[in-house]
Amino acid sequence: MTNFKLVDTPIFVDLREGHYNVWITGGLSVSLPDDFQMNVTNKASGIKVPVYTNRLKVRDFNEVNYFHLDIPSNDRYEISIENYQGIVVKKTMLFITKLFFPKVAIQDIGLKLQKKG
């Protein structure tokens, strides 16, 4: 499992072959700007790994499973996030209470890569 803050990207991480879930951490309600982009690139070959948005957003304690990806080989990868400044994360997902809860500060929003299986 790899955890990092949005503001700390790009990061370099060694990943093993397999399926990964990508969780946005910091709250239960997540709204991404239209131009938000997550890039995962193999450092040795320069090949970009496709990142897919989950249709069903599973929620867990203060995190949302938003993306998934398949790492094709054990290697070092660069993970970068573009246009994250407009992301809105709130601690609650209930519509009425979202009106009164402040946004989570951008420096407190993170990502967690979790290998499935």
C-alpha positions in Angstrom: 0.0 0.0 0.0 1.3 3.5 -0.9 0.0 6.7 0.6 0.8 10.2 -0.5 -0.6 13.7 -0.6 -1.9 15.3 -3.8 0.4 18.3 -3.3 3.5 16.0 -3.1 3.2 14.7 -6.7 4.9 13.7 -8.8 6.1 10.7 -6.8 8.2 7.7 -7.8 7.1 4.3 -6.4 8.0 0.6 -7.0 4.9 -1.3 -7.9 4.4 -5.0 -8.4 2.4 -6.4 -11.3 -1.4 -6.6 -10.6 -4.6 -4.7 -10.1 -4.7 -1.6 -7.9 -7.5 0.4 -6.4 -6.8 4.1 -6.0 -8.5 5.8 -3.0 -9.0 9.5 -2.5 -8.4 10.1 1.2 -9.6 12.9 3.4 -13.4 12.6 3.2 -16.5 10.8 2.0 -17.7 13.2 -0.7 -15.4 13.8 -3.7 -16.0 16.1 -6.7 -13.2 16.3 -9.3 -12.7 19.1 -11.7 -13.3 18.2 -15.4 -9.6 18.6 -16.3 -8.4 16.5 -13.3 -5.9 13.9 -14.6 -3.9 11.1 -12.9 -0.9 9.8 -14.9 1.0 6.6 -14.1 4.1 6.1 -16.2 6.7 3.3 -16.2 10.0 5.1 -15.6 12.1 2.5 -17.6 9.9 2.2 -20.7 8.0 5.6 -20.6 4.8 3.7 -21.2 1.7 5.2 -19.6 -0.6 2.9 -17.7 -4.3 3.6 -18.3 -6.2 4.8 -15.2 -9.9 4.0 -15.1 -12.7 5.8 -13.1 -14.8 3.4 -11.1 -18.6 3.6 -11.8 -19.5 2.6 -8.3 -17.5 4.7 -5.8 -17.0 2.5 -2.7 -16.6 4.5 0.5 -14.7 3.5 3.6 -13.7 5.5 6.7 -12.7 8.9 5.2 -11.8 7.6 1.8 -13.4 6.9 -1.6 -12.3 4.2 -4.1 -12.3 6.4 -7.2 -10.0 4.8 -9.7 -8.4 1.5 -10.6 -5.5 0.5 -12.8 -3.6 -2.6 -13.9 0.2 -2.5 -13.5 1.7 -4.8 -16.3 5.1 -5.5 -14.7 7.1 -5.1 -11.6 9.0 -1.8 -12.0 9.4 1.8 -10.8 6.5 4.1 -11.8 6.0 7.9 -11.7 2.6 9.0 -10.4 1.6 12.6 -11.2 -1.7 14.4 -10.7 -2.6 17.4 -12.9 -5.2 20.1 -12.3 -6.1 19.0 -8.8 -6.6 22.5 -7.4 -10.3 22.4 -8.1 -11.0 19.2 -6.2 -13.7 19.4 -3.5 -13.6 16.9 -0.7 -16.0 17.0 2.3 -16.1 14.8 5.4 -19.8 13.9 4.8 -21.7 12.6 1.8 -25.2 13.6 3.0 -26.5 16.4 0.9 -28.0 18.5 3.7 -24.9 18.3 5.9 -22.5 18.9 2.9 -24.0 22.4 2.8 -22.6 23.2 6.2 -19.3 21.3 6.2 -16.3 23.1 4.9 -14.1 21.7 2.2 -11.1 19.7 3.3 -7.9 21.7 2.8 -6.0 20.7 -0.4 -2.9 19.8 1.6 -4.9 17.3 3.6 -6.2 15.4 0.6 -4.3 12.3 -0.4 -4.2 9.2 -2.5 -3.8 5.6 -1.5 -2.8 2.8 -3.9 -3.9 -0.5 -2.7 -3.0 -3.8 -4.5 -6.1 -5.9 -4.9 -5.8 -9.6 -3.8 
